[in-house]
């Protein structure tokens, strides 16, 4: 199997490693350190986690996490030993995702969630060796973590929104739609219209409508230079279903018709043209 799917360099930057179910018994682990994040959910019974000089007594419905390279020791209650499920994960973005929850190195435990989270752990355990199975396991891990983010939101989730960035991102993802309007962008960003306009103009130097047009023209220039598509297809690809109107808008922005712009860059790309220009 391709190494992309076997190690931390694979496409997903937060990835499932392993998981399982520990039935009621007297198993304990540590003191020691691990190389990965390991999230545990207690189904029933009780136990104790020791880390960072603290003791945490845990019971049914509660969760705890092991952080990489942090010494821990956990063990069941001798009278009422716990049963739990667990999932190990890692990746470049793993720490950032955990930071979006209330789990911290200083307080690695969480109270019971509004619903049982046990079934969410089971979903990823059937990961096999094929790329499709590994990808599904990663997706199910992220689904599980999304519930922890929802039920136990960390302070970082309350940071102020960058509305200009959100508006630009929305435009750059939807510029190809001829129906894209300023009203749609205002609704997507969920900000008062005139306030967004002032912030957007101040940050970019352009109005929202001008930014839509410039985004379309930039993309049209790229396609005319590199794609080999006819002008009509380029126009359609950047949100103009009327090629004549597109040509007028393009010429106003670049001083060239789309056809002339395409020919100009084709000539520059011809073999020997660069050498001739240097003579």
Secondary structure as the mmCIF struct_conf table of DSSP 4:
data_model
#
loop_
_struct_conf.conf_type_id
_struct_conf.id
_struct_conf.beg_label_comp_id
_struct_conf.beg_label_asym_id
_struct_conf.beg_label_seq_id
_struct_conf.end_label_comp_id
_struct_conf.end_label_asym_id
_struct_conf.end_label_seq_id
HELX_RH_3T_P HELX_RH_3T_P1 UNK A 3 UNK A 5
TURN_TY1_P TURN_TY1_P1 UNK A 6 UNK A 6
BEND BEND1 UNK A 7 UNK A 7
TURN_TY1_P TURN_TY1_P2 UNK A 8 UNK A 9
BEND BEND2 UNK A 10 UNK A 11
BEND BEND3 UNK A 13 UNK A 14
STRN STRN1 UNK A 15 UNK A 22
BEND BEND4 UNK A 24 UNK A 25
STRN STRN2 UNK A 28 UNK A 32
BEND BEND5 UNK A 35 UNK A 36
STRN STRN3 UNK A 37 UNK A 44
BEND BEND6 UNK A 45 UNK A 45
STRN STRN4 UNK A 46 UNK A 46
STRN STRN5 UNK A 47 UNK A 51
TURN_TY1_P TURN_TY1_P3 UNK A 52 UNK A 53
STRN STRN6 UNK A 54 UNK A 58
TURN_TY1_P TURN_TY1_P4 UNK A 60 UNK A 61
STRN STRN7 UNK A 63 UNK A 66
HELX_LH_PP_P HELX_LH_PP_P1 UNK A 67 UNK A 67
TURN_TY1_P TURN_TY1_P5 UNK A 68 UNK A 69
STRN STRN8 UNK A 72 UNK A 76
BEND BEND7 UNK A 78 UNK A 80
STRN STRN9 UNK A 81 UNK A 81
STRN STRN10 UNK A 83 UNK A 90
TURN_TY1_P TURN_TY1_P6 UNK A 92 UNK A 93
HELX_RH_AL_P HELX_RH_AL_P1 UNK A 94 UNK A 99
TURN_TY1_P TURN_TY1_P7 UNK A 100 UNK A 100
STRN STRN11 UNK A 101 UNK A 101
BEND BEND8 UNK A 102 UNK A 102
BEND BEND9 UNK A 105 UNK A 106
STRN STRN12 UNK A 109 UNK A 110
BEND BEND10 UNK A 114 UNK A 115
HELX_RH_AL_P HELX_RH_AL_P2 UNK A 118 UNK A 122
TURN_TY1_P TURN_TY1_P8 UNK A 123 UNK A 126
BEND BEND11 UNK A 129 UNK A 130
HELX_RH_AL_P HELX_RH_AL_P3 UNK A 131 UNK A 151
TURN_TY1_P TURN_TY1_P9 UNK A 152 UNK A 152
STRN STRN13 UNK A 153 UNK A 153
HELX_RH_3T_P HELX_RH_3T_P2 UNK A 155 UNK A 158
BEND BEND12 UNK A 159 UNK A 159
HELX_LH_PP_P HELX_LH_PP_P2 UNK A 160 UNK A 161
HELX_RH_AL_P HELX_RH_AL_P4 UNK A 163 UNK A 174
TURN_TY1_P TURN_TY1_P10 UNK A 175 UNK A 176
TURN_TY1_P TURN_TY1_P11 UNK A 178 UNK A 179
HELX_RH_AL_P HELX_RH_AL_P5 UNK A 182 UNK A 189
TURN_TY1_P TURN_TY1_P12 UNK A 190 UNK A 190
BEND BEND13 UNK A 191 UNK A 191
HELX_RH_AL_P HELX_RH_AL_P6 UNK A 193 UNK A 204
BEND BEND14 UNK A 205 UNK A 206
HELX_RH_AL_P HELX_RH_AL_P7 UNK A 208 UNK A 226
TURN_TY1_P TURN_TY1_P13 UNK A 227 UNK A 227
HELX_RH_AL_P HELX_RH_AL_P8 UNK A 231 UNK A 237
TURN_TY1_P TURN_TY1_P14 UNK A 238 UNK A 239
BEND BEND15 UNK A 241 UNK A 241
HELX_RH_AL_P HELX_RH_AL_P9 UNK A 243 UNK A 254
BEND BEND16 UNK A 255 UNK A 256
HELX_RH_AL_P HELX_RH_AL_P10 UNK A 258 UNK A 269
BEND BEND17 UNK A 270 UNK A 270
TURN_TY1_P TURN_TY1_P15 UNK A 271 UNK A 272
HELX_RH_AL_P HELX_RH_AL_P11 UNK A 273 UNK A 278
#
